[in-house]
Amino acid sequence: MDGKLITNLIGVAAAIFSVGSFVPQIVKMIQTKDVSGVSLRTYAFTVTCFTLWVIYGLRLQAWPIAASNASALVLSGAVLVLKWRYSGHALAKKS
């Protein structure tokens, strides 16, 4: 294998693991409806971070950066929504 292929495989693996890391948290939150261990502030920052990475990737036309971070944005956004929904947060009470 050449160096570029190995580098690309590492990048793909990193994206899969980064995006996939949110799935166990989402599954647990849906099953238990227990969100006490999830930090609202942390996930608000995480969603902001992924939003900025998506914008950065799009501006550079670096589609792997944009696509992997968009996927992570969707899943981290789901964690944030579930946190609001199951914690009785003021925003959840209005809906």
N, C-alpha and C positions, 0 to 999 in steps of 0.2 A: 504494500500500500504506500502511496505517496503521502507526503506531509500534508498537502491540502485536503485530501480525503479524510485523513485522521482528524485534522482540525475541524472539519465540517461535522464529522461523526460526534466529536466531543460537544460541539455546539448543539446538535440535535438532542443528544442525551441530556445536556444541561437544561434545555428548554422543556423536554418531557418531564424531567424530575421537578423542575421549578413549578410548572403548571400543575402537575399531578399532586404536589405537596398539599394543595388546598382541599383535595377531594376527601381525605379521611375526616378532616375537621367539619366539612359540610355534612357528610353522612352522619357523623355523631350528633351534630346539632339538630338535624332533622329527626333522628331517632329518639333522642332524649329530651329535646327542647330545652336543654340545659346550656346556657350561654355564659354562665358565671365565670368561666375560665378564659373568656375571650375579651380582649381589651378593645373597646370601641375606638379609643384614640389611636391605638396601633393600626387597626384596620382602616381608619380614616386616612392616616398617613400612607398606608400601603396602597390604597386605591389612588390616592393623589400621585404617588410614585409611579405606578404603572401607567396612569394617564399621561404623565410627562414622558415616559419611555416610549409610549405609542406615538405621541406627537413627534418626538425626536426621530424615531425610526421612519416615520412617514416623510418628514422633512428631508432626511438623508436618502430617501427611497431605499432604505435598508429593510426589505420586506421580512427577513427572518426576525429582526429585532421588533418590528411593528407587530407581526403576527403572534409571536410567542408572548409578548407583553400584553397584547389585546386579549389573548386567551387567559392569561393570569389576571388581568383586570376584571374579566367577567366572573371568574371564580372568587377572587377576593371581594368583589362587589357583592356576590351572593352571601359570603360570610358576613359582610357588613349589614346587609338587609336582614338576614336571619338574626343577627345580634339585636337590631332594632325591634324586630318583630317579637322575639321571644323574651326580651328583657323588660318589656313594659315601658320602654323609653317614651318620652313625650311625643315624639313623631309617630310612634306606633299607635298611641292612644287616639290620635286625631283621625286615623283612617278606619 
